[in-house]
């Protein structure tokens, strides 16, 4: 009989300890750690973007892994000497989990053919990028085909040629160039449509997944800074090339005598004068094309230059603020729960008593 009571008591104690373990925190210490993928991974006090930063992890730094809370990993931050460790939250996209698996770890989907949300987001981003490139290439192909036909192969009036055979040959060349132009324009339009569809679908997929998991649309500051710097450099180059195209074309047409407005007194034959007039007309057409394309390229580059520079300044300001020492927080020691087993009115009660 006594043995029976001893077994019952041992079972009660084991049951109480198992119930008390979650209340004591996060159970036994995990053998896993999180390692920062890049410099500047922010550890926050709460799982929120607006929560204050309590620590910044350098590239390769590790902290003890405790658990997960949505898109955040829960980590243990060593406190000051003589103080308890702090519990912090770091975005899962900024760190990787290393070490042996623990009971609270998320199981990996071994052998799964379904990509996770991060892979899906990367795939949508790649689709958007390739769609934008195809649209640019398709539009450029169509524009170049049309411009080349109008500038290089344009046939003038019959009076601009020495004889009828020369005029007929120019008309035939223009006709053949028109056939090639139509084919290239059709191909460019198809490529433009394909790219636009991929761009729209990829961007829509990214927006949908970013709404489900906001951290996807918020890459680390290091990556944002690199993208902003690349955009600024690309914008500067586009602005320079646009200015060179527009300014160079205008200066060439204005200052090169051979391309100037022809004077009838400078030519002996009528067809030579008409040929010069035709050449001047083609030059004016080319000038309008170059100034138009250069202006668009220059405005595009100026916008990218300004936006990229402003984004860099914002990230630099954030890095300066986060580099400041965090205010020291006073931790309040809280005693753990006490397990109790008692008899009340003929019943056995098991519970946890929290001391304040």
C-alpha positions as a Markdown table, in Angstrom:
| # | Residue | x | y | z |
|---|---|---|---|---|
| 1 | Unk | 0.0 | 0.0 | 0.0 |
| 2 | Unk | 2.8 | 2.4 | 0.9 |
| 3 | Unk | 4.5 | 1.5 | -2.4 |
| 4 | Unk | 1.3 | 2.5 | -4.2 |
| 5 | Unk | 1.2 | 5.9 | -2.5 |
| 6 | Unk | 4.9 | 6.4 | -3.3 |
| 7 | Unk | 4.3 | 5.7 | -7.0 |
| 8 | Unk | 1.3 | 8.1 | -7.0 |
| 9 | Unk | 3.4 | 10.8 | -5.4 |
| 10 | Unk | 6.3 | 10.4 | -7.9 |
| 11 | Unk | 3.8 | 10.6 | -10.8 |
| 12 | Unk | 2.3 | 13.8 | -9.3 |
| 13 | Unk | 5.8 | 15.4 | -9.0 |
| 14 | Unk | 6.7 | 14.4 | -12.6 |
| 15 | Unk | 3.5 | 15.8 | -13.9 |
| 16 | Unk | 4.0 | 19.1 | -12.0 |
| 17 | Unk | 7.5 | 19.5 | -13.3 |
| 18 | Unk | 6.4 | 19.0 | -16.9 |
| 19 | Unk | 3.7 | 21.6 | -16.4 |
| 20 | Unk | 6.1 | 24.0 | -14.7 |
| 21 | Unk | 8.8 | 23.8 | -17.5 |
| 22 | Unk | 6.9 | 26.0 | -20.0 |
| 23 | Unk | 6.1 | 28.6 | -17.3 |
| 24 | Unk | 9.8 | 28.9 | -16.4 |
| 25 | Unk | 10.6 | 30.4 | -19.8 |
| 26 | Unk | 11.4 | 28.4 | -22.9 |
| 27 | Unk | 12.4 | 25.1 | -21.4 |
| 28 | Unk | 15.8 | 23.7 | -21.4 |
| 29 | Unk | 18.6 | 25.6 | -23.0 |
| 30 | Unk | 18.7 | 25.1 | -26.8 |
| 31 | Unk | 21.8 | 23.8 | -28.5 |
| 32 | Unk | 21.0 | 25.9 | -31.5 |
| 33 | Unk | 22.3 | 29.4 | -32.2 |
| 34 | Unk | 21.5 | 32.0 | -34.8 |
| 35 | Unk | 24.4 | 33.5 | -36.9 |
| 36 | Unk | 24.2 | 36.9 | -38.5 |
| 37 | Unk | 24.3 | 36.7 | -42.3 |
| 38 | Unk | 25.6 | 40.3 | -42.7 |
| 39 | Unk | 26.7 | 43.2 | -40.6 |
| 40 | Unk | 24.0 | 45.2 | -38.8 |
| 41 | Unk | 21.4 | 42.6 | -37.9 |
| 42 | Unk | 19.2 | 44.3 | -35.4 |
| 43 | Unk | 18.0 | 42.6 | -32.2 |
| 44 | Unk | 14.8 | 44.2 | -31.0 |
| 45 | Unk | 13.1 | 44.2 | -27.6 |
| 46 | Unk | 9.8 | 43.1 | -29.1 |
| 47 | Unk | 8.8 | 41.3 | -32.4 |
| 48 | Unk | 8.0 | 44.6 | -34.2 |
| 49 | Unk | 9.8 | 46.9 | -36.6 |
| 50 | Unk | 9.0 | 49.8 | -34.3 |
| 51 | Unk | 10.5 | 48.2 | -31.2 |
| 52 | Unk | 13.7 | 49.6 | -29.9 |
| 53 | Unk | 17.0 | 48.0 | -30.9 |
| 54 | Unk | 18.8 | 46.4 | -27.9 |
| 55 | Unk | 21.8 | 45.0 | -29.8 |
| 56 | Unk | 23.4 | 44.9 | -33.3 |
| 57 | Unk | 25.0 | 41.7 | -34.6 |
| 58 | Unk | 28.2 | 41.9 | -36.6 |
| 59 | Unk | 28.6 | 39.6 | -39.6 |
| 60 | Unk | 29.1 | 36.0 | -38.3 |
| 61 | Unk | 28.2 | 36.8 | -34.7 |
| 62 | Unk | 26.1 | 34.2 | -32.9 |
| 63 | Unk | 23.5 | 34.3 | -30.2 |
| 64 | Unk | 21.6 | 31.4 | -28.4 |
| 65 | Unk | 18.4 | 30.5 | -30.2 |
| 66 | Unk | 15.3 | 30.1 | -28.0 |
| 67 | Unk | 12.3 | 29.9 | -30.3 |
| 68 | Unk | 10.3 | 31.7 | -33.0 |
| 69 | Unk | 7.7 | 34.4 | -33.1 |
| 70 | Unk | 6.2 | 34.9 | -36.6 |
| 71 | Unk | 9.0 | 36.2 | -38.9 |
| 72 | Unk | 11.4 | 36.7 | -35.9 |
| 73 | Unk | 13.8 | 34.4 | -34.1 |
| 74 | Unk | 13.8 | 34.7 | -30.3 |
| 75 | Unk | 17.4 | 34.9 | -29.0 |
| 76 | Unk | 19.2 | 35.3 | -25.7 |
| 77 | Unk | 21.3 | 38.5 | -25.5 |
| 78 | Unk | 24.0 | 38.4 | -22.8 |
| 79 | Unk | 23.5 | 41.1 | -20.2 |
| 80 | Unk | 26.0 | 43.3 | -18.4 |
| 81 | Unk | 28.2 | 41.7 | -15.7 |
| 82 | Unk | 26.0 | 40.8 | -12.7 |
| 83 | Unk | 22.8 | 41.2 | -14.7 |
| 84 | Unk | 20.4 | 38.6 | -16.3 |
| 85 | Unk | 20.4 | 37.9 | -20.0 |
| 86 | Unk | 17.9 | 39.8 | -22.2 |
| 87 | Unk | 15.4 | 38.2 | -24.5 |
| 88 | Unk | 15.4 | 39.7 | -28.0 |
| 89 | Unk | 13.9 | 39.3 | -31.4 |
| 90 | Unk | 15.8 | 39.3 | -34.7 |
| 91 | Unk | 14.4 | 38.9 | -38.2 |
| 92 | Unk | 14.7 | 35.4 | -39.7 |
| 93 | Unk | 15.9 | 36.9 | -43.0 |
| 94 | Unk | 19.0 | 38.4 | -41.4 |
| 95 | Unk | 20.3 | 35.3 | -39.6 |
| 96 | Unk | 20.6 | 31.6 | -40.1 |
| 97 | Unk | 20.0 | 28.9 | -37.5 |
| 98 | Unk | 23.1 | 26.7 | -36.8 |
| 99 | Unk | 23.7 | 23.9 | -34.4 |
| 100 | Unk | 21.9 | 20.7 | -33.5 |
| 101 | Unk | 18.1 | 20.6 | -33.7 |
| 102 | Unk | 16.0 | 21.1 | -30.5 |
| 103 | Unk | 12.5 | 20.3 | -29.5 |
| 104 | Unk | 11.3 | 23.8 | -30.3 |
| 105 | Unk | 12.9 | 24.1 | -33.7 |
| 106 | Unk | 10.9 | 24.3 | -36.9 |
| 107 | Unk | 11.3 | 21.0 | -38.7 |
| 108 | Unk | 12.7 | 21.2 | -42.2 |
| 109 | Unk | 10.6 | 20.0 | -45.0 |
| 110 | Unk | 12.9 | 17.3 | -46.2 |
| 111 | Unk | 12.2 | 16.2 | -49.8 |
| 112 | Unk | 9.5 | 18.8 | -50.3 |
| 113 | Unk | 9.0 | 20.0 | -53.9 |
| 114 | Unk | 7.0 | 23.0 | -52.9 |
| 115 | Unk | 9.2 | 26.1 | -52.5 |
| 116 | Unk | 8.8 | 28.1 | -49.3 |
| 117 | Unk | 7.6 | 31.7 | -49.3 |
| 118 | Unk | 11.2 | 33.1 | -49.5 |
| 119 | Unk | 11.9 | 31.0 | -52.7 |
| 120 | Unk | 8.6 | 32.1 | -54.2 |
| 121 | Unk | 9.3 | 35.7 | -53.4 |
| 122 | Unk | 12.8 | 35.4 | -55.1 |
| 123 | Unk | 11.2 | 33.8 | -58.1 |
| 124 | Unk | 8.6 | 36.5 | -58.5 |
| 125 | Unk | 11.4 | 39.1 | -58.1 |
| 126 | Unk | 13.4 | 37.4 | -60.8 |
| 127 | Unk | 10.4 | 37.3 | -63.0 |
| 128 | Unk | 9.7 | 41.0 | -62.5 |
| 129 | Unk | 13.4 | 41.8 | -63.3 |
| 130 | Unk | 13.5 | 39.7 | -66.5 |
| 131 | Unk | 10.2 | 41.1 | -67.6 |
| 132 | Unk | 11.5 | 44.7 | -67.3 |
| 133 | Unk | 14.6 | 43.8 | -69.3 |
| 134 | Unk | 12.6 | 42.1 | -72.0 |
| 135 | Unk | 10.3 | 45.2 | -72.2 |
| 136 | Unk | 13.3 | 47.5 | -72.6 |
| 137 | Unk | 14.9 | 45.3 | -75.2 |
| 138 | Unk | 11.6 | 44.9 | -77.2 |
| 139 | Unk | 10.8 | 48.6 | -77.1 |
| 140 | Unk | 14.4 | 49.5 | -78.1 |
| 141 | Unk | 14.3 | 47.0 | -81.0 |
| 142 | Unk | 11.1 | 48.4 | -82.4 |
| 143 | Unk | 12.3 | 52.0 | -82.0 |
| 144 | Unk | 15.7 | 51.4 | -83.6 |
| 145 | Unk | 14.0 | 49.5 | -86.6 |
| 146 | Unk | 11.6 | 52.4 | -87.2 |
| 147 | Unk | 14.2 | 55.1 | -86.8 |
| 148 | Unk | 16.8 | 53.4 | -89.0 |
| 149 | Unk | 14.3 | 53.0 | -91.8 |
| 150 | Unk | 13.3 | 56.6 | -91.7 |
| 151 | Unk | 16.8 | 58.0 | -91.4 |
| 152 | Unk | 19.1 | 55.7 | -93.3 |
| 153 | Unk | 16.9 | 54.2 | -96.0 |
| 154 | Unk | 14.5 | 57.1 | -96.6 |
| 155 | Unk | 14.0 | 57.7 | -100.4 |
| 156 | Unk | 13.8 | 61.3 | -101.5 |
| 157 | Unk | 12.1 | 62.8 | -104.6 |
| 158 | Unk | 13.2 | 61.7 | -108.0 |
| 159 | Unk | 14.9 | 65.1 | -108.5 |
| 160 | Unk | 17.4 | 64.3 | -105.7 |
| 161 | Unk | 19.0 | 61.6 | -107.9 |
| 162 | Unk | 21.2 | 61.7 | -111.0 |
| 163 | Unk | 18.8 | 59.5 | -113.1 |
| 164 | Unk | 15.7 | 57.4 | -112.8 |
| 165 | Unk | 17.7 | 54.2 | -112.2 |
| 166 | Unk | 19.3 | 55.7 | -109.1 |
| 167 | Unk | 15.9 | 56.8 | -107.8 |
| 168 | Unk | 14.4 | 53.4 | -108.5 |
| 169 | Unk | 17.3 | 51.7 | -106.6 |
| 170 | Unk | 16.8 | 54.0 | -103.6 |
| 171 | Unk | 13.0 | 53.2 | -103.6 |
| 172 | Unk | 13.8 | 49.5 | -103.7 |
| 173 | Unk | 16.2 | 49.7 | -100.8 |
| 174 | Unk | 13.6 | 51.6 | -98.8 |
| 175 | Unk | 11.0 | 48.9 | -99.6 |
| 176 | Unk | 13.3 | 46.1 | -98.5 |
| 177 | Unk | 14.2 | 48.0 | -95.4 |
| 178 | Unk | 10.5 | 48.5 | -94.7 |
| 179 | Unk | 9.9 | 44.7 | -94.8 |
| 180 | Unk | 12.8 | 44.2 | -92.3 |
| 181 | Unk | 11.4 | 47.0 | -90.2 |
| 182 | Unk | 8.0 | 45.4 | -90.0 |
| 183 | Unk | 9.4 | 42.1 | -88.9 |
| 184 | Unk | 11.7 | 43.7 | -86.3 |
| 185 | Unk | 8.9 | 45.9 | -85.1 |
| 186 | Unk | 6.6 | 42.9 | -84.7 |
| 187 | Unk | 9.2 | 41.0 | -82.9 |
| 188 | Unk | 10.0 | 44.0 | -80.6 |
| 189 | Unk | 6.3 | 44.5 | -79.9 |
| 190 | Unk | 5.9 | 40.8 | -79.0 |
| 191 | Unk | 8.9 | 40.9 | -76.7 |
| 192 | Unk | 7.6 | 44.1 | -75.1 |
| 193 | Unk | 4.2 | 42.5 | -74.4 |
| 194 | Unk | 5.8 | 39.4 | -73.0 |
| 195 | Unk | 8.1 | 41.4 | -70.7 |
| 196 | Unk | 5.2 | 43.7 | -69.6 |
| 197 | Unk | 3.1 | 40.7 | -68.7 |
| 198 | Unk | 6.0 | 39.1 | -66.7 |
| 199 | Unk | 6.7 | 42.4 | -65.0 |
| 200 | Unk | 3.1 | 42.9 | -63.9 |
| 201 | Unk | 2.6 | 39.3 | -62.7 |
| 202 | Unk | 5.9 | 39.2 | -60.9 |
| 203 | Unk | 5.2 | 42.5 | -59.1 |
| 204 | Unk | 1.7 | 41.4 | -58.2 |
| 205 | Unk | 3.1 | 38.2 | -56.7 |
| 206 | Unk | 5.7 | 40.1 | -54.7 |
| 207 | Unk | 3.0 | 42.5 | -53.3 |
| 208 | Unk | 0.8 | 39.6 | -52.3 |
| 209 | Unk | 3.6 | 37.7 | -50.4 |
| 210 | Unk | 4.9 | 41.0 | -48.9 |
| 211 | Unk | 1.4 | 41.5 | -47.5 |
| 212 | Unk | 1.4 | 38.1 | -45.9 |
| 213 | Unk | 4.9 | 38.4 | -44.6 |
| 214 | Unk | 6.0 | 42.1 | -44.4 |
| 215 | Unk | 9.7 | 41.2 | -43.7 |
| 216 | Unk | 10.0 | 40.0 | -47.3 |
| 217 | Unk | 9.7 | 43.5 | -48.6 |
| 218 | Unk | 12.2 | 44.8 | -46.0 |
| 219 | Unk | 15.6 | 43.4 | -46.9 |
| 220 | Unk | 18.6 | 44.1 | -44.7 |
| 221 | Unk | 20.0 | 47.7 | -44.7 |
| 222 | Unk | 23.2 | 46.4 | -46.2 |
| 223 | Unk | 21.4 | 45.1 | -49.3 |
| 224 | Unk | 19.2 | 48.2 | -49.5 |
| 225 | Unk | 22.3 | 50.4 | -49.4 |
| 226 | Unk | 24.0 | 48.4 | -52.2 |
| 227 | Unk | 20.8 | 48.6 | -54.3 |
| 228 | Unk | 20.5 | 52.4 | -53.7 |
| 229 | Unk | 24.2 | 52.9 | -54.6 |
| 230 | Unk | 23.8 | 50.8 | -57.8 |
| 231 | Unk | 20.7 | 52.8 | -58.8 |
| 232 | Unk | 22.5 | 56.1 | -58.2 |
| 233 | Unk | 25.5 | 55.0 | -60.4 |
| 234 | Unk | 23.2 | 53.7 | -63.1 |
| 235 | Unk | 21.2 | 56.9 | -63.0 |
| 236 | Unk | 24.3 | 59.0 | -63.3 |
| 237 | Unk | 25.5 | 57.1 | -66.4 |
| 238 | Unk | 22.1 | 57.3 | -68.0 |
| 239 | Unk | 21.9 | 61.0 | -67.4 |
| 240 | Unk | 25.4 | 61.5 | -68.9 |
| 241 | Unk | 24.7 | 59.4 | -72.0 |
| 242 | Unk | 21.3 | 61.2 | -72.5 |
| 243 | Unk | 23.0 | 64.6 | -72.3 |
| 244 | Unk | 25.8 | 63.4 | -74.7 |
| 245 | Unk | 23.2 | 62.1 | -77.2 |
| 246 | Unk | 21.0 | 65.2 | -77.2 |
| 247 | Unk | 23.7 | 67.8 | -76.9 |
| 248 | Unk | 26.0 | 66.1 | -79.4 |
| 249 | Unk | 23.3 | 65.7 | -82.0 |
| 250 | Unk | 22.2 | 69.3 | -81.7 |
| 251 | Unk | 25.8 | 70.6 | -81.9 |
| 252 | Unk | 26.7 | 68.3 | -84.9 |
| 253 | Unk | 23.7 | 69.5 | -86.9 |
| 254 | Unk | 24.2 | 73.1 | -86.0 |
| 255 | Unk | 28.0 | 73.4 | -86.5 |
| 256 | Unk | 28.9 | 70.9 | -89.2 |
| 257 | Unk | 28.8 | 72.7 | -92.5 |
| 258 | Unk | 28.2 | 69.6 | -94.6 |
| 259 | Unk | 24.9 | 69.0 | -92.7 |
| 260 | Unk | 23.8 | 72.6 | -92.8 |
| 261 | Unk | 21.0 | 74.2 | -94.8 |
| 262 | Unk | 22.1 | 73.9 | -98.5 |
| 263 | Unk | 22.4 | 77.0 | -100.7 |
| 264 | Unk | 21.4 | 76.6 | -104.4 |
| 265 | Unk | 24.3 | 78.8 | -105.6 |
| 266 | Unk | 26.8 | 76.2 | -104.2 |
| 267 | Unk | 25.7 | 73.5 | -106.6 |
| 268 | Unk | 26.1 | 73.2 | -110.3 |
| 269 | Unk | 23.4 | 70.6 | -111.0 |
| 270 | Unk | 19.8 | 70.7 | -109.8 |
| 271 | Unk | 19.9 | 67.0 | -108.7 |
| 272 | Unk | 23.0 | 67.8 | -106.5 |
| 273 | Unk | 21.1 | 70.6 | -104.8 |
| 274 | Unk | 18.0 | 68.3 | -104.2 |
| 275 | Unk | 20.3 | 65.6 | -102.9 |
| 276 | Unk | 21.7 | 68.0 | -100.4 |
| 277 | Unk | 18.2 | 69.0 | -99.4 |
| 278 | Unk | 17.2 | 65.4 | -98.9 |
| 279 | Unk | 20.4 | 64.8 | -96.8 |
| 280 | Unk | 19.4 | 67.8 | -94.7 |
| 281 | Unk | 15.9 | 66.4 | -94.2 |
| 282 | Unk | 17.3 | 63.1 | -93.0 |
| 283 | Unk | 19.7 | 64.9 | -90.7 |
| 284 | Unk | 16.8 | 66.8 | -89.1 |
| 285 | Unk | 14.9 | 63.6 | -88.6 |
| 286 | Unk | 17.9 | 61.9 | -87.0 |
| 287 | Unk | 18.4 | 65.0 | -84.8 |
| 288 | Unk | 14.8 | 64.8 | -83.5 |
| 289 | Unk | 15.2 | 61.2 | -82.7 |
| 290 | Unk | 18.5 | 61.6 | -80.9 |
| 291 | Unk | 17.2 | 64.6 | -78.9 |
| 292 | Unk | 14.0 | 62.8 | -78.0 |
| 293 | Unk | 15.8 | 59.6 | -76.9 |
| 294 | Unk | 18.5 | 61.5 | -75.1 |
| 295 | Unk | 16.0 | 63.6 | -73.3 |
| 296 | Unk | 14.0 | 60.6 | -72.1 |
| 297 | Unk | 17.3 | 58.8 | -71.0 |
| 298 | Unk | 18.5 | 62.0 | -69.3 |
| 299 | Unk | 15.2 | 62.4 | -67.3 |
| 300 | Unk | 15.2 | 58.8 | -66.4 |
| 301 | Unk | 18.8 | 58.9 | -65.2 |
| 302 | Unk | 18.2 | 62.1 | -63.2 |
| 303 | Unk | 15.3 | 60.5 | -61.4 |
| 304 | Unk | 17.3 | 57.4 | -60.6 |
| 305 | Unk | 20.3 | 59.5 | -59.5 |
| 306 | Unk | 18.2 | 61.6 | -57.1 |
| 307 | Unk | 16.2 | 58.7 | -55.6 |
| 308 | Unk | 19.2 | 56.5 | -55.2 |
| 309 | Unk | 21.2 | 59.3 | -53.5 |
| 310 | Unk | 18.3 | 60.1 | -51.2 |
| 311 | Unk | 17.9 | 56.4 | -50.2 |
| 312 | Unk | 21.6 | 56.2 | -49.4 |
| 313 | Unk | 21.4 | 59.3 | -47.2 |
| 314 | Unk | 18.4 | 57.8 | -45.3 |
| 315 | Unk | 20.2 | 54.5 | -44.7 |
| 316 | Unk | 23.3 | 56.3 | -43.6 |
| 317 | Unk | 21.2 | 58.3 | -41.1 |
| 318 | Unk | 19.6 | 55.1 | -39.8 |
| 319 | Unk | 23.0 | 53.5 | -39.4 |
| 320 | Unk | 24.2 | 56.5 | -37.4 |
| 321 | Unk | 21.2 | 56.4 | -35.1 |
| 322 | Unk | 21.5 | 52.6 | -34.5 |
| 323 | Unk | 25.2 | 53.0 | -33.8 |
| 324 | Unk | 24.5 | 55.1 | -30.8 |
| 325 | Unk | 24.7 | 53.2 | -27.4 |
| 326 | Unk | 21.3 | 51.9 | -26.4 |
| 327 | Unk | 19.9 | 53.2 | -23.1 |
| 328 | Unk | 20.7 | 50.9 | -20.2 |
| 329 | Unk | 17.6 | 49.0 | -19.0 |
| 330 | Unk | 17.2 | 48.0 | -15.4 |
| 331 | Unk | 16.1 | 44.4 | -15.3 |
| 332 | Unk | 13.7 | 43.4 | -12.5 |
| 333 | Unk | 14.4 | 39.9 | -11.1 |
| 334 | Unk | 11.3 | 37.8 | -11.0 |
| 335 | Unk | 11.2 | 34.7 | -9.0 |
| 336 | Unk | 10.1 | 31.5 | -10.7 |
| 337 | Unk | 6.9 | 29.6 | -9.8 |
| 338 | Unk | 6.7 | 27.1 | -6.9 |
| 339 | Unk | 5.0 | 23.7 | -7.4 |
| 340 | Unk | 2.5 | 22.8 | -4.7 |
| 341 | Unk | 0.5 | 19.6 | -4.0 |
| 342 | Unk | -2.0 | 19.8 | -1.2 |
| 343 | Unk | -5.2 | 18.2 | 0.1 |
| 344 | Unk | -8.2 | 20.4 | 0.4 |
| 345 | Unk | -11.6 | 19.1 | 1.5 |
| 346 | Unk | -10.7 | 15.6 | 0.6 |
| 347 | Unk | -9.3 | 16.5 | -2.9 |
| 348 | Unk | -5.8 | 16.7 | -4.1 |
| 349 | Unk | -4.8 | 20.0 | -5.7 |
| 350 | Unk | -1.8 | 20.5 | -7.9 |
| 351 | Unk | -0.7 | 23.9 | -9.1 |
| 352 | Unk | 2.0 | 26.6 | -9.4 |
| 353 | Unk | 2.3 | 29.5 | -7.0 |
| 354 | Unk | 4.0 | 32.6 | -8.4 |
| 355 | Unk | 5.9 | 34.8 | -5.9 |
| 356 | Unk | 6.1 | 38.5 | -6.4 |
